[in-house]
Amino acid sequence: MRSSVVAVLLVGACGRIAFDPVASTSDASPDGMRDGPILPSGAVLYLPFESPPVGSAVVDVVRGHAVSCRTTCPTLTTGRRGSAYAFNSAGPDVLEVPYLADLDPSAGFTIAVWIRMNVLPTTQYYCVLGKPVGAGTFNSHALCVENTGDAFYHSGTTAGTDNVTGSVVPILQWHHLAMTWDGTTKRGYLDGVPDGMRAVSVENDANPIVVGADLNSGAPAYPLDGALDEVLVFDRPLSVSEIQTLAQ
């Protein structure tokens, strides 16, 4: 029988956050411990996926955003650190984070996540995390994987899109994806390694952040068949060394 994990959330003077597993016999990880990362400052959304959704609610441990399942909920599985969420594309399992001002990407941002795909997409691509903009098919930002396995770092405006197709993401393995934007230049990262860059502009509106899929004219599209762990959004572009730390 699984025992519960007791953890203390530590917030330091510099805004760094860590999980201190003070007592655990959980079987969610090989050593039975929740071994959370120490986060750089500027985190505005952190979904560690250490407990199953309660009803349709999912815990954001940084700002307490009201994260919820849009259609069906993902299930708990073994993660890169501790537990993770398994997303079923047939549901589709989709999480939604309503827009608040602290999630505005237009002054610069970082999004980061661990992903383990079960199979490559059978359609155009999987979307891992994105923030739609406008009423159509555009995004302020999105991390996706194409049906070739290439990482897809997307950002743009309602007038057009810009993306960088990067290195191949193998299936059935945990890999770290991240993207930053500093107000001028978008940069992609795969497993902490820089993976393409491009000058782009980014728009923002009141659309939500979506995890596990994209929204196409308001409806879930390109849903993930796989698992996600340690979903993070920052209100600033992290440095290369900070991205590499998250990818360890």
C-alpha positions in Angstrom: 0.0 0.0 0.0 1.3 3.4 -0.9 2.1 5.8 2.0 1.7 9.5 1.7 4.6 12.0 1.1 5.0 14.7 3.7 6.9 17.7 2.3 7.7 21.2 3.4 7.8 24.0 0.9 10.8 26.2 1.6 10.9 29.7 0.2 14.1 31.6 0.6 14.9 35.3 0.6 16.0 35.1 -3.0 12.8 33.6 -4.1 14.3 30.1 -4.5 12.0 27.2 -3.8 12.7 23.7 -2.8 10.9 20.6 -1.6 12.2 19.1 1.6 10.9 15.5 1.9 10.9 15.2 5.7 9.2 11.8 5.7 8.3 9.5 2.9 7.8 5.9 2.0 6.1 6.6 -1.3 6.7 4.2 -4.1 6.5 7.0 -6.6 10.2 7.1 -7.2 12.9 4.3 -7.0 14.4 5.6 -3.7 11.0 6.5 -2.2 11.9 10.2 -1.9 10.5 13.4 -3.5 13.8 14.9 -4.8 12.6 18.3 -6.0 14.7 20.9 -7.8 15.8 24.2 -6.4 14.2 26.8 -8.6 15.6 30.1 -9.8 13.7 33.2 -8.9 10.7 34.3 -11.1 8.6 31.1 -11.0 4.9 32.0 -11.5 3.6 28.5 -12.1 4.9 25.2 -10.8 3.1 21.9 -11.3 5.2 19.1 -9.7 2.4 16.5 -10.3 3.1 14.8 -6.9 -0.6 14.0 -6.2 -3.6 13.1 -8.3 -6.2 15.7 -9.2 -8.7 16.3 -6.5 -12.0 16.4 -8.4 -10.7 18.3 -11.4 -8.2 20.5 -9.5 -4.4 20.3 -9.8 -2.0 21.9 -7.4 0.2 24.9 -8.4 2.7 25.1 -5.5 4.1 28.6 -6.3 1.1 31.0 -6.8 -1.9 28.8 -6.2 -3.3 29.2 -9.7 -6.7 27.5 -10.2 -5.4 24.7 -12.5 -8.1 22.2 -13.6 -8.8 19.4 -16.0 -10.6 20.7 -19.1 -12.1 17.4 -20.3 -10.7 14.3 -18.5 -7.9 14.3 -16.0 -4.5 12.7 -16.4 -3.5 10.0 -13.9 -0.5 9.6 -11.6 2.5 7.7 -12.8 6.2 7.3 -12.1 8.0 10.5 -12.9 11.4 12.0 -13.6 11.3 13.1 -10.0 8.8 11.4 -7.8 5.5 11.2 -9.5 4.3 12.6 -12.9 1.0 12.8 -14.8 0.2 10.4 -17.6 -1.8 12.1 -20.4 -4.1 10.0 -22.5 -4.6 11.5 -26.0 -8.0 9.7 -26.4 -9.6 11.7 -23.6 -8.0 14.0 -24.3 -6.4 14.7 -20.9 -5.9 18.5 -20.8 -5.1 20.9 -18.0 -6.1 24.5 -18.2 -4.7 27.5 -16.2 -6.9 30.6 -16.4 -5.1 33.8 -17.4 -3.9 36.2 -14.7 -1.5 39.1 -15.0 1.4 37.3 -13.6 1.2 34.8 -16.5 1.6 37.6 -19.1 4.4 36.5 -21.4 4.9 39.8 -23.2 7.7 41.0 -21.0 9.8 37.8 -21.3 9.3 34.3 -20.1 10.7 30.8 -19.7 8.6 27.6 -20.0 10.1 24.2 -19.0 9.0 20.7 -18.6 10.1 17.0 -18.5 8.4 14.8 -21.1 8.3 11.1 -21.8 6.4 10.2 -25.0 4.8 6.8 -25.4 4.9 7.0 -29.2 5.6 9.6 -31.8 2.6 11.7 -32.9 0.5 10.1 -35.5 -0.8 13.5 -36.7 1.2 16.7 -37.1 2.5 17.1 -33.6 2.0 16.8 -29.8 1.6 20.0 -27.9 3.1 19.8 -24.4 2.3 23.3 -23.1 1.1 26.5 -24.8 -0.7 29.8 -24.4 -3.1 30.4 -27.3 -3.6 33.9 -28.5 -6.6 35.1 -30.5 -9.5 33.1 -31.6 -7.7 30.8 -34.1 -4.7 28.6 -34.1 -1.9 30.9 -33.0 0.0 30.9 -29.7 1.9 33.4 -27.5 4.1 30.4 -26.9 4.0 26.6 -27.1 6.4 23.7 -26.6 5.5 20.8 -29.0 7.0 17.7 -30.6 6.5 17.0 -34.3 5.7 13.6 -35.8 9.3 13.4 -36.8 10.3 13.6 -33.1 11.8 17.1 -33.6 11.3 19.5 -30.7 9.1 22.4 -31.8 9.6 25.8 -30.0 6.8 28.0 -31.1 5.9 31.6 -30.5 4.2 34.3 -32.5 1.3 36.7 -32.9 -2.2 36.7 -34.2 -0.8 37.9 -37.5 1.6 35.0 -38.0 3.8 32.3 -36.3 7.4 31.7 -35.8 9.0 28.5 -34.7 12.3 26.7 -34.4 12.5 23.0 -35.2 15.2 21.5 -33.1 16.8 18.1 -32.2 14.9 14.8 -32.0 13.3 13.8 -28.7 13.4 10.0 -28.3 10.3 8.1 -27.1 10.0 6.1 -23.9 12.6 8.2 -22.2 12.5 11.3 -20.0 13.8 14.5 -21.7 13.8 18.1 -20.7 12.3 20.8 -23.0 12.6 24.6 -22.3 12.0 27.8 -24.2 12.9 31.4 -23.3 12.1 34.8 -24.7 13.8 38.0 -23.6 11.6 40.4 -25.4 13.4 40.0 -28.7 14.9 36.5 -29.1 13.4 33.1 -28.6 15.7 30.3 -27.6 14.9 26.6 -27.4 16.7 24.0 -25.2 16.7 20.2 -25.2 18.1 18.5 -22.1 19.7 21.8 -21.2 21.5 22.2 -24.5 20.7 25.3 -26.7 18.6 24.1 -29.6 17.9 27.0 -31.9 17.1 30.7 -31.7 15.1 33.2 -33.6 14.1 36.9 -33.3 10.3 37.0 -32.8 7.5 39.2 -31.4 5.0 37.8 -28.9 1.4 38.9 -28.3 -0.7 38.3 -25.2 -4.4 38.2 -24.4 -6.7 36.5 -21.8 -6.5 33.0 -23.2 -5.5 30.3 -20.7 -2.3 28.3 -20.5 -3.0 24.7 -21.7 -1.0 21.7 -20.6 -1.1 18.4 -22.5 -2.5 19.8 -25.7 -3.1 22.9 -27.7 -6.3 24.8 -28.4 -7.5 25.1 -32.0 -10.3 27.7 -32.3 -11.1 27.0 -28.6 -11.1 23.2 -28.8 -8.4 20.8 -27.6 -6.1 19.7 -30.4 -2.8 17.8 -30.8 -3.1 16.0 -27.4 -0.1 14.3 -25.9 0.3 10.5 -25.6 2.8 10.3 -22.8 3.8 11.7 -19.4 4.8 15.2 -18.1 6.7 16.2 -14.9 7.9 19.4 -13.3 5.9 21.9 -15.4 7.3 25.4 -14.9 6.6 28.9 -16.1 8.9 31.9 -15.2 8.2 35.6 -15.7 11.7 36.1 -17.1 14.2 34.4 -19.5 16.4 32.0 -17.5 20.1 31.9 -18.3 21.7 28.8 -20.0 23.1 27.7 -16.6 19.7 28.0 -15.0 18.1 25.9 -17.7 20.9 23.3 -17.4 20.2 23.1 -13.6 16.5 22.4 -14.3 17.5 19.7 -16.8 19.6 17.7 -14.4 
